[in-house]
Amino acid sequence: MTQVNATGQATLSSRAILLIELALAMGGFAIGTGEFAIMGLMPNVAQGLGISEPQVGHVISTYALGVVVGAPLLAILGSRMFRRQLLLLLMTFFALGNFASALAPDYHSLMLFRFIAGLPHGAYFGVAMLVAASMVAPDQRAKAVSRVLAGLTIAMLIGNPTATWLGQWLSWRWAFGLVGLIALLTVLLVTVFLPLDRSEPRNNPMRELRDFNRKPVWLALAISSIGFAGMFCVFSYLAPTMLEVTGVGENWIPVGLAAFGLGGIVGNIFGGWLFDKLGFKAVAWLLLWSILVLLVFPLAAHSLWTILPAAFAVGTMVSLGPPLQTHLMDVAGEAQTLGAASNHSAFNVANALGPWLGGLAISAGLGWTSTGYIGAATGAVGLLVFWWAWTASNGREQTRAAATACD
């Protein structure tokens, strides 16, 4: 599974890299299924626990809060560990959190267990992205990141609808049990396929914190936090929207989720390709596309034959993931682990912000389709933050060029 390069150093073969990416993507599949399954089962969880659907939205936000807290915290605490060991520890922790969620007796305990399950989410993805990017050439990093993120998007297409169907057939608790089993499978695959590299550079937590606390890093995270919120605002309430606005039966909800997931797969591949072509500029084009998609969604929600392609289009917003992740690696300096993990914190700030804003609009009587307009507004704010980051970056480049000319 390894080869030796011209300098005598061991390198991984193409087959070994593929198997490692498969193992890492399986973890993404587990996390994606665990994160999104509750959205498809929102009516079932509400009925099972005797709560309202906006309260289930709060459970979703609680998981996202766990990601926000856990990603930087666990990245710092695990910075001196080998990446293989940290991945195994994080995924085992994630499995336990989901098994506990499956056994939660009431609303408040479910919120606690979802928070716990969210803690390892961001750190796992951050470390997995660094492993994936380290195995390929610099101009192939975004594609490598997108291949690992494919596990997340395939979860939207297959894992989430399957968990939704299982939850409707048996109980929503079985969906979280399934996620726990997939997480344990990931532990096995990473153990088998990812070798322990003892020559791997060890990170210094204080140096990571110092490099992390810079304007380009915070602006990149702000784009993720705000620009992604619109996708979650719509997707979190897709199931009740299909029931209440489109007027279809419960059996159509997995189809709507699968349409969203298919859009996520297409968007993930396209986003990685576009960043390798355009660099950071790709983010602006993808944000403009997102705003357009979210503005169309309320109009498309009234018919089954228009809401399915609209759900597909909302899913393509996942295309923002690989560009933002790779850009953060570019600007994070020596804060690679903390930066990569914190991008998933930012992603889940969006996952908390979107359902919360959508829930406020729905509770205020603006209707289920108001999520599209709220989401478009967050996309517009994300575009403004991009413009700030872009002009700041150009200003730094001009200053650097002037200094070079003077020398």
C-alpha positions as CSV (number, residue, x, y, z in Angstrom):
1,M,0.0,0.0,0.0
2,T,3.0,2.3,0.2
3,Q,5.6,3.4,-2.4
4,V,9.0,5.0,-2.0
5,N,9.7,8.4,-3.8
6,A,13.0,9.7,-5.2
7,T,14.1,11.0,-1.8
8,G,13.6,7.6,-0.1
9,Q,10.5,8.6,1.8
10,A,7.5,6.3,2.0
11,T,4.4,7.6,0.1
12,L,1.0,6.1,-0.1
13,S,-0.2,4.4,-3.3
14,S,-3.3,5.5,-5.2
15,R,-5.2,2.5,-3.8
16,A,-4.2,3.3,-0.3
17,I,-5.3,6.9,-0.6
18,L,-8.6,5.7,-2.1
19,L,-9.2,3.4,0.9
20,I,-8.3,6.1,3.4
21,E,-10.6,8.6,1.7
22,L,-13.4,5.9,1.8
23,A,-12.8,5.4,5.6
24,L,-12.9,9.1,6.2
25,A,-16.0,9.6,4.0
26,M,-17.8,6.9,6.0
27,G,-17.3,9.0,9.1
28,G,-18.8,11.9,7.1
29,F,-21.7,9.6,6.2
30,A,-22.3,8.8,9.8
31,I,-22.2,12.5,10.9
32,G,-24.4,13.6,8.0
33,T,-27.0,11.0,8.7
34,G,-26.9,11.8,12.4
35,E,-27.1,15.6,11.8
36,F,-29.9,15.6,9.2
37,A,-32.1,12.6,10.2
38,I,-33.9,14.5,12.8
39,M,-35.0,17.1,10.2
40,G,-36.8,14.4,8.2
41,L,-38.3,13.0,11.4
42,M,-39.4,16.4,12.8
43,P,-43.1,15.5,12.9
44,N,-42.3,12.0,14.4
45,V,-40.1,13.4,17.1
46,A,-42.6,16.1,18.0
47,Q,-45.4,13.5,18.3
48,G,-43.3,11.0,20.2
49,L,-42.1,13.5,22.8
50,G,-45.3,15.6,22.9
51,I,-43.6,18.8,21.8
52,S,-44.0,21.3,19.0
53,E,-42.1,21.2,15.7
54,P,-40.3,24.5,16.5
55,Q,-39.1,22.9,19.7
56,V,-37.6,20.1,17.6
57,G,-35.9,22.9,15.7
58,H,-34.3,23.8,19.0
59,V,-33.0,20.3,19.4
60,I,-31.4,20.7,16.0
61,S,-29.9,24.0,17.1
62,T,-28.6,22.3,20.3
63,Y,-26.7,19.7,18.2
64,A,-25.2,22.6,16.2
65,L,-24.2,24.3,19.4
66,G,-22.4,21.2,20.4
67,V,-20.4,21.3,17.2
68,V,-19.6,25.0,17.7
69,V,-18.3,24.4,21.2
70,G,-16.6,21.0,20.5
71,A,-14.8,21.8,17.3
72,P,-12.2,24.3,18.6
73,L,-12.1,22.8,22.1
74,L,-11.4,19.3,21.0
75,A,-9.0,20.5,18.2
76,I,-6.9,22.2,20.8
77,L,-7.1,19.4,23.4
78,G,-6.2,16.9,20.7
79,S,-3.5,18.9,18.9
80,R,-0.6,16.9,20.3
81,M,-2.2,13.6,19.4
82,F,-1.5,11.7,16.1
83,R,-4.3,12.4,13.7
84,R,-5.2,8.7,13.4
85,Q,-5.6,8.4,17.2
86,L,-7.7,11.5,17.4
87,L,-10.0,10.4,14.6
88,L,-10.7,7.1,16.3
89,L,-11.4,8.8,19.6
90,L,-13.7,11.4,18.1
91,M,-15.8,8.8,16.1
92,T,-16.1,6.5,19.2
93,F,-17.4,9.5,21.2
94,F,-19.9,10.3,18.3
95,A,-21.2,6.8,18.4
96,L,-21.8,6.9,22.1
97,G,-23.6,10.3,21.8
98,N,-26.0,8.8,19.2
99,F,-26.7,5.7,21.2
100,A,-27.6,7.9,24.1
101,S,-29.9,10.0,21.9
102,A,-31.7,6.9,20.8
103,L,-32.5,6.1,24.5
104,A,-33.4,9.7,25.6
105,P,-36.6,9.5,27.8
106,D,-37.8,13.1,27.3
107,Y,-37.2,16.5,25.5
108,H,-34.6,17.9,27.8
109,S,-32.5,14.7,27.9
110,L,-32.6,14.5,24.1
111,M,-31.3,18.1,23.9
112,L,-28.5,17.2,26.2
113,F,-27.5,14.0,24.3
114,R,-27.7,15.9,21.0
115,F,-25.4,18.5,22.3
116,I,-23.0,15.8,23.4
117,A,-23.2,14.0,20.1
118,G,-22.3,17.3,18.3
119,L,-19.1,17.9,20.2
120,P,-16.8,15.6,18.1
121,H,-18.4,16.6,14.8
122,G,-16.3,19.6,13.7
123,A,-13.0,18.2,15.1
124,Y,-13.5,15.0,13.2
125,F,-14.1,16.8,9.9
126,G,-11.3,19.2,10.5
127,V,-8.7,16.4,11.1
128,A,-10.2,14.3,8.2
129,M,-9.8,17.2,5.8
130,L,-6.2,17.8,6.8
131,V,-5.4,14.1,6.3
132,A,-7.1,14.2,2.8
133,A,-5.3,17.3,1.7
134,S,-1.9,16.1,2.9
135,M,-2.1,13.1,0.6
136,V,-2.5,15.0,-2.7
137,A,-0.8,17.7,-4.7
138,P,-1.6,21.4,-3.7
139,D,-3.7,22.0,-6.7
140,Q,-5.8,18.9,-6.0
141,R,-6.7,19.8,-2.4
142,A,-10.2,21.0,-3.0
143,K,-11.1,17.9,-4.9
144,A,-9.7,15.7,-2.1
145,V,-11.7,17.7,0.4
146,S,-14.8,17.2,-1.7
147,R,-14.2,13.5,-1.9
148,V,-14.2,13.2,1.9
149,L,-17.2,15.5,2.1
150,A,-18.9,13.2,-0.3
151,G,-19.7,11.0,2.7
152,L,-21.8,13.9,4.1
153,T,-23.6,14.5,0.8
154,I,-24.3,10.8,0.2
155,A,-25.8,10.8,3.7
156,M,-28.2,13.4,2.4
157,L,-29.1,11.3,-0.6
158,I,-29.2,7.8,1.1
159,G,-28.5,8.0,4.8
160,N,-31.1,10.6,5.7
161,P,-34.0,9.2,3.6
162,T,-33.2,5.7,4.9
163,A,-33.1,6.9,8.5
164,T,-36.3,8.8,8.0
165,W,-38.0,5.8,6.5
166,L,-36.7,3.6,9.4
167,G,-37.9,6.2,11.9
168,Q,-41.4,6.4,10.3
169,W,-41.7,2.6,10.2
170,L,-40.3,1.7,13.7
171,S,-39.5,4.8,15.7
172,W,-37.3,7.9,15.4
173,R,-35.1,6.3,18.0
174,W,-33.9,3.6,15.6
175,A,-32.5,6.3,13.3
176,F,-30.0,7.4,16.0
177,G,-29.2,3.8,16.7
178,L,-28.4,3.3,13.0
179,V,-26.1,6.3,13.1
180,G,-24.2,4.8,16.1
181,L,-23.6,1.6,14.2
182,I,-22.3,3.5,11.2
183,A,-19.9,5.4,13.4
184,L,-18.5,2.2,14.9
185,L,-18.0,0.9,11.3
186,T,-16.0,4.1,10.6
187,V,-13.8,3.3,13.6
188,L,-13.1,-0.1,12.2
189,L,-12.3,1.2,8.7
190,V,-10.0,4.0,10.0
191,T,-8.2,1.4,12.2
192,V,-7.6,-0.9,9.2
193,F,-6.8,1.6,6.4
194,L,-5.2,4.7,7.9
195,P,-1.6,4.0,9.0
196,L,-0.1,5.7,12.0
197,D,2.5,8.2,10.8
198,R,4.9,8.8,13.7
199,S,6.8,11.4,11.7
200,E,3.7,13.6,11.5
201,P,4.4,17.1,12.7
202,R,2.9,17.8,16.2
203,N,1.0,21.0,16.7
204,N,1.6,23.6,19.4
205,P,-1.7,24.7,20.9
206,M,-0.5,28.3,21.6
207,R,1.0,28.7,18.1
208,E,-2.3,27.5,16.7
209,L,-4.3,30.0,18.8
210,R,-2.0,32.8,17.8
211,D,-2.3,32.1,14.0
212,F,-6.0,31.5,14.3
213,N,-6.7,34.9,15.8
214,R,-6.3,36.8,12.5
215,K,-8.8,38.8,10.4
216,P,-8.7,36.6,7.3
217,V,-9.6,33.5,9.4
218,W,-12.5,35.2,11.2
219,L,-13.9,36.6,7.9
220,A,-13.8,33.1,6.3
221,L,-15.6,31.7,9.3
222,A,-18.2,34.5,9.1
223,I,-19.0,33.6,5.5
224,S,-19.6,30.0,6.5
225,S,-21.7,31.0,9.6
226,I,-24.0,33.3,7.7
227,G,-23.8,32.1,4.0
228,F,-24.9,28.5,4.9
229,A,-27.7,29.6,7.2
230,G,-30.2,29.9,4.4
231,M,-29.8,26.2,3.4
232,F,-30.5,25.0,6.9
233,C,-33.4,27.5,7.3
234,V,-35.2,25.8,4.4
235,F,-34.0,22.2,4.9
236,S,-34.8,22.0,8.6
237,Y,-38.5,22.7,7.9
238,L,-38.7,20.8,4.6
239,A,-40.7,17.9,6.0
240,P,-43.5,20.0,7.6
241,T,-43.5,22.3,4.5
242,M,-44.2,19.3,2.3
243,L,-47.0,18.2,4.6
244,E,-48.6,21.6,5.2
245,V,-48.0,23.6,2.1
246,T,-47.4,21.1,-0.7
247,G,-50.1,18.9,0.7
248,V,-48.4,15.5,0.1
249,G,-48.5,12.4,2.3
250,E,-45.7,11.5,4.8
251,N,-44.4,8.9,2.4
252,W,-43.2,11.7,0.1
253,I,-40.8,13.2,2.7
254,P,-38.0,10.7,2.1
255,V,-38.3,11.5,-1.7
256,G,-37.9,15.3,-0.9
257,L,-34.9,14.6,1.3
258,A,-33.3,12.4,-1.4
259,A,-33.8,15.2,-3.9
260,F,-32.0,17.6,-1.5
261,G,-29.3,15.0,-1.1
262,L,-28.8,14.5,-4.8
263,G,-28.4,18.3,-5.1
264,G,-25.8,18.1,-2.3
265,I,-23.7,15.5,-4.2
266,V,-23.7,17.5,-7.4
267,G,-23.0,20.7,-5.5
268,N,-20.1,19.2,-3.5
269,I,-18.4,18.0,-6.7
270,F,-18.9,21.3,-8.5
271,G,-17.8,23.4,-5.6
272,G,-14.4,21.6,-5.4
273,W,-13.9,21.9,-9.1
274,L,-14.8,25.6,-9.2
275,F,-12.4,26.5,-6.4
276,D,-9.5,24.7,-8.1
277,K,-10.4,26.9,-11.2
278,L,-11.3,30.3,-9.7
279,G,-9.9,30.2,-6.1
280,F,-11.7,32.3,-3.5
281,K,-13.7,34.1,-6.1
282,A,-15.8,30.9,-6.5
283,V,-17.4,31.7,-3.2
284,A,-19.1,34.8,-4.5
285,W,-20.6,33.0,-7.5
286,L,-21.9,30.3,-5.3
287,L,-23.5,32.7,-2.8
288,L,-25.3,34.5,-5.7
289,W,-26.6,31.1,-6.8
290,S,-27.8,30.4,-3.3
291,I,-29.7,33.6,-3.0
292,L,-31.5,32.9,-6.3
293,V,-32.4,29.4,-5.2
294,L,-33.8,30.5,-1.9
295,L,-35.9,33.2,-3.4
296,V,-37.5,30.7,-5.8
297,F,-38.2,28.1,-3.1
298,P,-41.4,29.7,-1.6
299,L,-42.9,29.9,-5.1
300,A,-42.1,26.2,-5.8
301,A,-43.3,24.8,-2.5
302,H,-47.0,24.6,-3.5
303,S,-46.6,21.7,-6.0
304,L,-44.9,18.3,-5.6
305,W,-43.5,18.6,-9.1
306,T,-41.8,21.9,-8.4
307,I,-40.8,21.4,-4.7
308,L,-38.7,18.4,-5.6
309,P,-36.4,20.3,-8.1
310,A,-36.4,23.2,-5.7
311,A,-35.2,20.9,-2.9
312,F,-32.5,19.6,-5.3
313,A,-31.5,23.2,-6.0
314,V,-31.3,24.0,-2.2
315,G,-29.1,21.0,-1.8
316,T,-26.6,22.4,-4.3
317,M,-25.8,25.0,-1.8
318,V,-23.4,22.4,-0.3
319,S,-21.1,23.6,-3.1
320,L,-19.9,26.3,-0.7
321,G,-18.3,23.7,1.6
322,P,-15.1,22.7,-0.3
323,P,-14.2,26.2,-1.4
324,L,-14.6,27.6,2.1
325,Q,-12.8,24.7,3.7
326,T,-9.9,25.0,1.3
327,H,-9.7,28.7,1.6
328,L,-9.5,28.5,5.3
329,M,-6.6,26.1,5.0
330,D,-4.9,28.8,2.8
331,V,-5.3,31.6,5.4
332,A,-5.0,29.7,8.7
333,G,-1.2,29.6,8.6
334,E,0.0,27.3,11.4
335,A,-3.5,27.0,12.8
336,Q,-4.4,24.2,10.4
337,T,-6.1,21.8,12.8
338,L,-8.0,24.5,14.7
339,G,-8.9,26.3,11.5
340,A,-10.1,23.3,9.7
341,A,-12.2,22.2,12.7
342,S,-13.6,25.6,13.3
343,N,-14.9,25.8,9.8
344,H,-17.4,23.1,10.9
345,S,-18.1,25.1,14.0
346,A,-19.0,28.0,11.6
347,F,-21.0,25.6,9.4
348,N,-23.0,24.6,12.5
349,V,-23.5,28.2,13.6
350,A,-25.4,28.3,10.4
351,N,-27.2,25.1,11.3
352,A,-28.2,26.8,14.6
353,L,-29.0,30.2,13.1
354,G,-31.1,28.9,10.2
355,P,-33.6,26.8,12.1
356,W,-33.8,29.5,14.8
357,L,-34.6,32.3,12.3
358,G,-37.0,30.0,10.4
359,G,-38.7,29.0,13.7
360,L,-39.1,32.7,14.6
361,A,-40.7,33.5,11.3
362,I,-43.1,30.4,11.4
363,S,-44.1,31.1,15.0
364,A,-44.8,34.7,14.1
365,G,-47.4,33.5,11.6
366,L,-45.4,34.2,8.4
367,G,-45.9,30.6,7.1
368,W,-43.7,27.7,6.3
369,T,-42.5,29.1,3.0
370,S,-41.1,32.2,4.8
371,T,-37.9,30.2,5.4
372,G,-36.9,30.8,1.8
373,Y,-37.0,34.6,2.1
374,I,-35.2,34.5,5.5
375,G,-32.6,32.3,4.0
376,A,-32.0,34.6,1.0
377,A,-31.5,37.5,3.4
378,T,-28.7,35.5,5.2
379,G,-27.1,34.7,1.8
380,A,-27.0,38.4,1.0
381,V,-25.3,39.2,4.3
382,G,-22.8,36.4,3.5
383,L,-22.1,38.0,0.2
384,L,-21.3,41.3,1.9
385,V,-18.9,39.5,4.3
386,F,-17.3,37.9,1.2
387,W,-16.8,41.4,-0.3
388,W,-15.2,42.5,2.9
389,A,-12.8,39.5,2.9
390,W,-12.0,40.0,-0.8
391,T,-11.2,43.7,-0.5
392,A,-9.1,43.1,2.6
393,S,-7.2,40.3,0.8
394,N,-6.5,42.5,-2.2
395,G,-5.4,45.3,0.1
396,R,-2.8,43.0,1.7
397,E,-1.6,41.8,-1.7
398,Q,-1.1,45.4,-2.9
399,T,0.8,46.3,0.2
400,R,3.0,43.2,-0.1
401,A,3.7,44.0,-3.8
402,A,4.6,47.6,-3.0
403,A,7.0,46.5,-0.3
404,T,8.6,44.0,-2.7
405,A,9.0,46.8,-5.4
406,C,10.7,49.1,-2.8
407,D,13.1,46.3,-1.9
